[in-house]
């Protein structure tokens, strides 16, 4: 529970009553009745919202930004995250075109603490990040972003603490009610359908405003989609000296994934240069259907002026159904002839592989249909009592749960693959904004050419619970100020369950022609990318002779494809077969796969002294406090045990571990404690100018996924070895020392300008350490005598496999043919499989984040026009060095440096909003911009980075209130009206990883207030 103590002026007290903050400042009995002596003027509309937000910023004890509702039931945006991005230093992540998570001052979603009415909420995601897509904006009265910290605030938000406020009946006496209806058209959906949204809020007080009830509810249905082009499994990066020699001669360098120096145009060859090779090209077309229901009921009782009891219940559900179809070509790193960009960081403009008529590769198309349901519930009790003129106390408790579960008989995610062996050659053009794939025979392929290939069905169940009790108090010591104090206890837990059913028949089963009658449209690929342009091979020096730019995709009917495959291709060995017993459905037997549980027990105690006075004629207030927290962590994990399993070389690049059905449990614990001081000082130079200085120490807890113990490995890997992940419950939290300085000039009723500087020194960063381990005594069929012998014969994997079969198949039970496919098992004389295990660890690196925040808000007199704008610059030290390799090339010294300590998520952000409000018209247009930023590390092979390119978006809304029916208004809204798309890249702009086209969203509706 956040309890903020402001300079106790009549204005500040009135504002707290207007805004309906859950925790009021500690005030004297005389001030408690201020609402009987001061007229509270209710202001609504855009200008009113900006005035309220500005006054929160002005009267705060630290660096605080706020967004306030324009009216009861009317928040500025349809999505809370999309409103928060208007705040300086706040950027958002989008899921299918809708704001879902927030980044503040470069710190990602897991580093910002999100509270609901001052309470820490459990999350339905697999980690600590709150998904704002689950909460409707209609019941939100305000949102406060605390950028500086004090002792009264819960820990966990290094970037910021975000407190979401909902409606309280006693803060809006008498009858208040509103109802809204909206029709939404998301242009990204393929069917162009219009979906409804409904919302309503009823609030009333009784018995001389001593008892109040508030009920709010909303329902939203949305059809949406996206179109993606991607290099799905990333890029493989190599030093320029690394060379693939396809001769198969003894002593040749068979670097898997590399390309030869010969027959290349402009490929770099120096030791201080890097070239990168794509692993695949995929086009994916997804549709989503979402149903979101929110509800809240609040009861308040204030039998006296000194006591208020509040009971509240909140629920949120969000059901999302997803379907997608994709088409892809996976490169096998056969002999290639490609055209490359200049060094030192080189990637192909055109990447080409040739296989030949006798070695045709698959042209793949997949289908998926899955669903998830996110649910959250919270019940809370708050008792606030002004015990005496000097003492105020509060008891707050809530019990809250959140979970995200599968909501489909096909699981929370899945894929059924199909493959046609028509590909004699494949090429990708990377000269445009999205990659253009060309394949021999791509557009003459028919359904009769396709075979059912591999499939997987996955169930994931993420559950979280929080029980939190907080006692807050304030004691006024007259001329010496006042003291905030409190003690809190919180128990939170997170449980992640997952189980996957996988068929590894990626080479295909059945016979050609089996799928000729399966339903599903035959659609265009290139025609679905309306907003983004790609290359077209026009500048290829030799031309893509024999290639066809891929423009055909089978949009398989998933149910029909799955049912046919289940009826005809259920294998004889169905161990781990899922609930249906055929391998064509998910399993609910989580105990055989992954069950991870972590619990935190946190005890906190705080005290803070607040004092206000004057220096000369300049009022000031100072806040000095300390918070002590002690945390215990307990983790239990049940993970698969592959002891006794076999490894099978099933395809040119695929080694598969057989399932055993065995599991093993592991328990671990950890503990830490912190003493966190803070100092805030605010000086009112004039009536309109305020200077602020703040110092604090804060912590950011490790993610649940990092804390959950147990080691899991991937059951499919390639010749370079396996990989896996392990948690670490002994991780310490990030520790940050923070300084904030700001100057604010409030020069008009709704106008101000501010400039701030912030600095954060952060240690205990959690990074991915890597450990090579030989787990479960698994033997590798590509690292032993038979494989070494085959390597001397040929460098081609297909020829190697055929040689081993021809030589040993008749006399060795571990080499055989199954369903027309060569299987080579690992045997004791082979070397053990080496797994590269990612383990989260604390490192000793200190990073300094600093930056400037500028904001201006201006209303142009009585014209009705106004604007606000902000810009945030953030610097986190060294940028990622794209000429450094890691992973299997850790020992390659290209520049003699490392990328340790380089932080992701850092970027400049800016917003500009122009509005008009007069004569019943309320209109706003917003421009949001975020500069390019590093999203993460380690995609592909070679420690490749992932960058998100610069992105901007324009939104608008227009509202008209009828003059003769004052309570009725109609509105129209538009999101991303210029159809901007998002693009992710690797080491250079030509190394595209993903391009997502997400389209615009429009809505029209009406709102009536009683």
Buried (B, 14 or more C-beta within 10 A) or exposed (E): BBBBBBBBEEEBBBBBBBBBBBBBBBBBEEBBEBBEEEEEEEBBBBBBBBBBBBBBBBBBBBBBBBBBBBBBBBBBBBBBBBBBBBBBBBBBBBBBBBBBBBBBBBBBBBBBBBBBBBBBBBBBBBBBBBBBBBBBBBBBBBBBBBBBBBBBBBBBBBBBBBBBBBBBBBBBBEEBBBBBBBEBBBBBBBEEEBBEBBBBBBBBBEEEBBBBBBBBBBBBBBBBBBBBBBBBBBBBBBBBBBBBBBEBEEEBEBBBBBBBBEEBBBBBBEEBBBBBBBBBBBBBBBBBBBBBBBBBBBBBBBEEEBEBBBBBEBBBBBBBBBBBBBBBBBBBBBBBBBBBBEBBBBBBBBBBBBBEEEBBBBBBBBBBBBBBBBBBBBBBBBBBBBEEBBBBBBBBBBBBBBBBBBBBEBBBBBBBBBBBBBBBBBBBBBBBBBBBBBBBBBEEBBBEBBBBBBBBBBBBBBBBBBBBBBBBBBBBEEEEBBBBBBBBBBBBBBBBBBBBBBBBBBBBBBEBEBBEEBBBEEBEBBEBBEBBEBBBBEEBEEEBEEBBBBBBBBBBBBEBBBEBBBEEBBBEEBEBBBBBEBBBBBBBBBBBBBBBBBBBBBBBBBBBBBBBEEEEEBBBBBBBBBBBBEBBBBBBBBBBBBEEBBBBBBBBBBBBBBBBEEBEEBEBEBEBEBEBBBBBBBBBBEEEBBBBBBBBBBBBBBBBBBBBBBBBBEBBBBBBBBBBBBBBBBBBBBBBBBBBBBBBBBEEEBBBBBBBEBBBBBBBBBBBBBEEBBBBEBBBBBBBEBBEBBBEBBBBBBBBBBBBBEBBBEEBEBBBEEEEBBBBBBBEEBBBBBBBBBBBBBEEBBBEBBBBBBBBBBBEEEEBBBBBBBBBBBBBBEEBBBBBBBBBBEEBBBEEEBBEBBBBBBBBBBBBBBBBBEEEEBBBBBBBBBBBBBBBBBBBBBBBBBBBBEBEBBBBBBBBBEEEEEEEBEBBBBBBBEBBBBBBBBBBBBBBBBBBBBBBBBBBBBBBBE
